[in-house]
């Protein structure tokens, strides 16, 4: 079979309209991929689109992960098995409200790093990654009897830069590794400069937008000519949420108007069809926002975060049904929501009581960032001391990111974030010669904007005590991975009001999707049987964390809460419904 871009899209010589939905395999447990893809097909879509996040597959240089949730090949096979075509966006950068826009943080260990341009060490890293990734995708192309019909070069590059040689490098590297299907680029048509800056010869320019479809397609037609197909590669039928903001919902009447126009005049990909979940510490952060994005990537999509069909799904299905026949799809995966009730506290221990069990200290005369020590996400702890006879009067941080909590002798002194990170913090109590402890959280590297190269986390420059820059640090890497969780000792002791780990246990007979409510706790993250289900924060809007049934097991289950603000409850609750606002 053959897929071509001419005045329209053609599949084996016949005109083909793409009606697609974005579904990110990396935001849904693999046991539910089939369910979501069946529902995509049942809404009337003939294609599924997904990004491939580089940092998800190569979290450390040269160390690749391709199994479980990372098995993009299995995902592609499953789509093809269900009769769906596939659009792959394997860009080094994806945005996607994903940690660092999909770029691996280890790139920033190079202090001269220049991203998304023709900086040779960056290009070399991309080439090394593509030499592993692209050969995995090549067999699944349509002209190899697979389902992949299009691949994207970069992502919304026109918003970032204008290095055409870089885009040509990506294009030529992918072609040299066996990519034969057509290429696309995607940018926002409302900025003609950005739209054109993101284009490159050999790739069809497409648009990303959520409203004013008639005007957007009009701009695109004028810029790319009358002899090319029009496609909205990201039809934003919802939006994402950030901590401290309101939950977003789209205007369904505007959605309906725009979808009708797009289907009459071109091709469309719903962004998102199902959003899923930012499990672990994978949430991103948009440039200029105060806090990172929430754990849920529900996106007000046609399917909820846990795959439930919404009224929006039904409305879109009815509109799509005017333009193509809707197949009758039987959903084969039985999924239940379960309420398990209250889980009482089974144990607790303080972070500072178990720090030596979690990590060995890295000793350095000056502070090292997460990237310097090979850490990706999570938390990092610094210990530094004044002279033995010196009182601590004030503390100033230099180049700290993202959120800092300062403790001296077991007492919380200050919390700094955003503009307060560079302020001089006065210490009112008397502490003479005591060790200063700085717990720093990476709340999510920027995924969109011009600040990508300034995303080193931890302390990048120094700590000034009494206006003197201090040297001699113990640094603890607190990625809170499965190995560190296993090393927790809940008999080590606990200090009220300080960061701590809390253990909850429950026996389960029937497995079902459930939602963890952390009422009574303030800020932190949660782990279910060793799996990081994401961050929580009483700032909202998200109030409960989604736990898919495949993360649970029959018999005893362990849930660990890491809470950083010293606020705790005597139990947690597992509800049968989400709460996003």
HUWO-V735589 format. One record per backbone hydrogen bond with DSSP energy under -1.0 kcal/mol. CO is the residue of the C=O (numbers start at 0). NH is the residue of the N-H. E is the energy in kcal/mol with one decimal. If there is no record, write none. Layout:
co=<CO & CO>
nh=<NH & NH>
e=<E & E>
This chain:
co=<1 & 3 & 7 & 8 & 9 & 10 & 13 & 17 & 18 & 18 & 19 & 20 & 21 & 21 & 23 & 24 & 26 & 28 & 29 & 31 & 32 & 33 & 34 & 35 & 36 & 37 & 38 & 39 & 40 & 45 & 46 & 47 & 48 & 49 & 53 & 56 & 59 & 66 & 67 & 69 & 70 & 71 & 72 & 73 & 74 & 75 & 76 & 77 & 78 & 79 & 84 & 85 & 85 & 86 & 87 & 88 & 94 & 96 & 97 & 98 & 99 & 100 & 101 & 103 & 104 & 105 & 106 & 109 & 116 & 118 & 119 & 120 & 121 & 122 & 123 & 124 & 125 & 126 & 128 & 128 & 129 & 132 & 133 & 133 & 136 & 137 & 139 & 140 & 140 & 141 & 146 & 147 & 149 & 150 & 155 & 156 & 156 & 161 & 162 & 163 & 164 & 165 & 166 & 167 & 168 & 169 & 170 & 171 & 172 & 173 & 174 & 181 & 182 & 183 & 184 & 185 & 186 & 187 & 190 & 191 & 192 & 193 & 195 & 199 & 203 & 205 & 206 & 206 & 208 & 211 & 212 & 213 & 214 & 215 & 216 & 217 & 218 & 219 & 220 & 229 & 230 & 231 & 233 & 233 & 234 & 234 & 240 & 241 & 250 & 251 & 252 & 253 & 254 & 255 & 256 & 257 & 258 & 259 & 260 & 261 & 266 & 267 & 268 & 269 & 270 & 272 & 275 & 276 & 278 & 281 & 283 & 284 & 285 & 291 & 294 & 297 & 301 & 303 & 307 & 309 & 310 & 311 & 312 & 313 & 314 & 315 & 316 & 318 & 319 & 319 & 335 & 340 & 342 & 346 & 348 & 349 & 353 & 353 & 354 & 361 & 363 & 364 & 368 & 369 & 377 & 378 & 379 & 380 & 381 & 382 & 383 & 386 & 389 & 392 & 393 & 394 & 395 & 397 & 397 & 398 & 400 & 402 & 403 & 404 & 405 & 406 & 407 & 410 & 413 & 415 & 416 & 417 & 419 & 424 & 430 & 435 & 436 & 437 & 438 & 439 & 440 & 444 & 447 & 450 & 456 & 457 & 461 & 462 & 463 & 464 & 467 & 472 & 473 & 474 & 475 & 477 & 480 & 481 & 484 & 488 & 492 & 494 & 498 & 499 & 500 & 501 & 502 & 502 & 503 & 505 & 507 & 512 & 513 & 514 & 515 & 516 & 517 & 521 & 522 & 523 & 524 & 525 & 526 & 527 & 530 & 531 & 533 & 535 & 536 & 539 & 544 & 546 & 547 & 548 & 554 & 556 & 557 & 558 & 559 & 560 & 561 & 562 & 569 & 571 & 572 & 573 & 573 & 574 & 578>
nh=<11 & 9 & 5 & 15 & 3 & 13 & 10 & 267 & 45 & 46 & 269 & 48 & 272 & 273 & 26 & 27 & 276 & 31 & 32 & 35 & 36 & 37 & 38 & 39 & 40 & 41 & 42 & 44 & 43 & 84 & 20 & 86 & 22 & 88 & 57 & 64 & 62 & 69 & 70 & 71 & 74 & 75 & 76 & 77 & 78 & 79 & 80 & 81 & 83 & 82 & 47 & 148 & 149 & 49 & 151 & 51 & 97 & 283 & 100 & 101 & 102 & 93 & 54 & 106 & 107 & 108 & 109 & 112 & 118 & 122 & 123 & 124 & 125 & 126 & 127 & 128 & 129 & 130 & 131 & 132 & 133 & 135 & 136 & 137 & 139 & 140 & 147 & 143 & 145 & 144 & 85 & 141 & 87 & 183 & 158 & 159 & 160 & 163 & 166 & 167 & 168 & 169 & 170 & 171 & 172 & 173 & 174 & 175 & 176 & 178 & 177 & 150 & 203 & 152 & 205 & 155 & 207 & 190 & 194 & 195 & 196 & 197 & 198 & 202 & 184 & 186 & 232 & 233 & 235 & 215 & 216 & 217 & 218 & 219 & 220 & 221 & 222 & 223 & 224 & 266 & 206 & 268 & 208 & 235 & 236 & 270 & 293 & 244 & 254 & 255 & 256 & 257 & 258 & 259 & 260 & 261 & 262 & 263 & 264 & 265 & 231 & 19 & 234 & 21 & 236 & 302 & 296 & 278 & 281 & 98 & 292 & 446 & 288 & 242 & 277 & 300 & 309 & 306 & 303 & 313 & 314 & 315 & 316 & 317 & 318 & 319 & 320 & 321 & 322 & 323 & 512 & 573 & 571 & 502 & 500 & 353 & 356 & 357 & 358 & 474 & 472 & 471 & 372 & 374 & 441 & 477 & 439 & 475 & 437 & 473 & 435 & 389 & 432 & 426 & 465 & 424 & 463 & 460 & 461 & 459 & 457 & 440 & 415 & 438 & 412 & 436 & 410 & 407 & 405 & 403 & 419 & 420 & 422 & 394 & 391 & 383 & 406 & 381 & 404 & 379 & 402 & 99 & 286 & 453 & 369 & 400 & 397 & 469 & 395 & 467 & 464 & 363 & 382 & 361 & 380 & 378 & 484 & 485 & 487 & 491 & 349 & 497 & 350 & 562 & 348 & 560 & 345 & 346 & 558 & 556 & 554 & 337 & 546 & 574 & 544 & 572 & 520 & 537 & 563 & 535 & 561 & 532 & 559 & 530 & 527 & 279 & 525 & 523 & 539 & 243 & 515 & 513 & 550 & 551 & 507 & 505 & 528 & 503 & 526 & 501 & 524 & 499 & 344 & 342 & 516 & 339 & 340 & 514 & 542>
e=<-3.2 & -2.4 & -3.1 & -2.8 & -2.8 & -1.7 & -3.0 & -2.3 & -2.3 & -1.4 & -2.8 & -2.5 & -2.3 & -1.6 & -2.2 & -1.1 & -2.0 & -2.3 & -1.2 & -2.1 & -2.5 & -2.7 & -2.0 & -2.0 & -2.4 & -2.2 & -1.1 & -1.7 & -1.3 & -2.7 & -1.3 & -2.5 & -2.5 & -2.3 & -2.4 & -2.1 & -2.8 & -2.3 & -1.7 & -2.1 & -1.9 & -2.2 & -2.5 & -2.5 & -2.1 & -2.2 & -2.5 & -1.5 & -2.8 & -1.7 & -2.8 & -2.6 & -1.0 & -2.2 & -1.8 & -1.6 & -2.1 & -1.9 & -3.1 & -1.8 & -2.0 & -3.5 & -2.3 & -1.7 & -1.9 & -1.4 & -1.3 & -2.0 & -1.3 & -2.4 & -3.1 & -1.8 & -2.4 & -2.7 & -2.4 & -2.1 & -3.1 & -1.9 & -1.2 & -2.8 & -1.7 & -1.4 & -1.0 & -2.2 & -2.0 & -1.7 & -2.9 & -1.9 & -2.7 & -1.6 & -2.6 & -2.6 & -2.2 & -1.8 & -1.3 & -1.8 & -2.6 & -1.5 & -1.5 & -2.7 & -2.0 & -2.1 & -2.6 & -2.9 & -2.5 & -2.3 & -2.3 & -2.6 & -1.1 & -2.3 & -1.7 & -1.8 & -2.6 & -2.6 & -1.8 & -1.4 & -1.6 & -1.4 & -2.9 & -2.5 & -2.2 & -1.4 & -1.4 & -1.4 & -2.2 & -1.9 & -2.1 & -1.1 & -1.3 & -2.7 & -2.7 & -1.7 & -2.2 & -2.4 & -2.7 & -1.8 & -2.0 & -2.9 & -1.7 & -1.7 & -2.5 & -1.9 & -2.0 & -1.1 & -1.3 & -2.5 & -1.6 & -1.9 & -2.3 & -2.5 & -2.0 & -2.6 & -2.7 & -2.3 & -1.8 & -2.7 & -2.5 & -1.7 & -1.7 & -1.7 & -2.4 & -2.9 & -2.9 & -3.0 & -1.0 & -2.0 & -2.3 & -1.6 & -1.4 & -2.9 & -2.7 & -2.1 & -2.2 & -2.3 & -3.6 & -1.6 & -2.0 & -2.3 & -2.1 & -1.5 & -2.3 & -2.7 & -2.5 & -2.0 & -1.8 & -2.9 & -2.1 & -1.5 & -2.1 & -1.6 & -3.0 & -2.3 & -1.9 & -3.2 & -3.2 & -1.1 & -1.4 & -1.6 & -2.0 & -1.9 & -3.3 & -1.9 & -1.4 & -3.1 & -2.5 & -2.1 & -2.8 & -2.9 & -2.6 & -2.0 & -3.2 & -1.6 & -3.0 & -3.1 & -2.6 & -3.0 & -3.3 & -1.6 & -1.8 & -2.9 & -3.6 & -2.4 & -2.9 & -2.7 & -3.3 & -3.0 & -1.4 & -2.4 & -3.0 & -3.0 & -1.9 & -1.6 & -1.0 & -2.5 & -2.4 & -2.1 & -2.8 & -2.2 & -2.5 & -2.1 & -1.5 & -1.4 & -2.0 & -1.6 & -2.9 & -2.2 & -2.7 & -2.9 & -2.7 & -1.2 & -2.4 & -2.0 & -2.3 & -2.7 & -2.4 & -2.6 & -2.3 & -2.1 & -1.4 & -1.5 & -1.9 & -1.4 & -2.6 & -2.6 & -2.2 & -2.7 & -3.4 & -1.1 & -3.1 & -2.6 & -2.8 & -3.4 & -3.1 & -2.9 & -2.4 & -1.6 & -2.5 & -2.6 & -2.5 & -2.4 & -2.7 & -1.9 & -2.4 & -2.1 & -2.8 & -1.6 & -1.9 & -2.2 & -2.0 & -3.1 & -3.1 & -2.3 & -2.1 & -2.1 & -2.4 & -1.9 & -3.2 & -2.5 & -2.4 & -2.6 & -1.9 & -2.4 & -2.0 & -3.1 & -3.1 & -1.1 & -1.7 & -2.3 & -3.1>
